[in-house]
Amino acid sequence: MVDLSALLLDLGSVLVRVDIDDIDDLARRVGQDRGVLLEVLVGDYGTDGDHPFHRAERGELTLSEALELIEPDANARGFSLDAIVPMLLEPHIEVNEPLVAEVRRVRAAGVRTGMITNSVIEWIDRVDEALPYDELFDVVIDSCRVGLRKPDPRIFRLALDRLGVDPDRVLFVDDQPGNVAAATDLGMGTIEATDFDEIAAEVRRIAAD
């Protein structure tokens, strides 16, 4: 149980689900193994490195530029990203409405709320249109705007500073194990989100008044 002062949420696969979250479908579209596609497309996602996708999430490149740099590696593995590039650049977004309702509930109860997401420049406007940030969050931290990406501890500390809370009073929700581990190391309470449809219930169970 977390003595809750703030609820901090990831975006992708938590607050929203996008069609590109289905890696198995993307792998089928390019005719490649899931593991190979992930290695080529995002590198070691649990670390913060110099892979072009990581650089795009830090705002150092657009996603279009990153994909151009990634394509030769895909070609060397015997496939192309061409079939999925349109999906990557303009993903369809499904909002987790039960979780949005839970965010509204806890915020109305006096809990500070925030979002911390690894994102790219091309996705910003699409997500801004899908979620009423001002109604939901006290703090929004987008990796490509601040030049930091999870699991770098600095992006978590930035969120804590802007929320004005201590880590042991925060519940953080993310679908990536590396990000959850980084938040846990800083002393936050955490949920590793494995089922999009059950996240709201998990948050309510822990954050219940």
MOTAMO-V196075 format. One record per run of one state. SS is the DSSP state (H for helix, E for strand, - for the rest). FROM is the first residue (numbers start at 1). LEN is the number of residues. If there is no record, write none. Layout:
ss/from/len
SS/FROM/LEN
SS/FROM/LEN
//
This chain:
ss/from/len
-/1/5
E/6/4
-/10/2
E/12/1
-/13/3
E/16/3
H/19/3
-/22/1
H/23/8
-/31/3
H/34/9
-/43/9
H/52/6
-/58/5
H/63/14
-/77/5
H/82/8
-/90/3
E/93/3
-/96/1
H/97/12
-/109/3
E/112/6
-/118/3
H/121/10
-/131/2
H/133/4
-/137/2
E/139/4
H/143/4
-/147/6
H/153/11
-/164/3
H/167/3
E/170/5
-/175/2
H/177/9
-/186/3
E/189/4
-/193/3
H/196/12
-/208/2
//
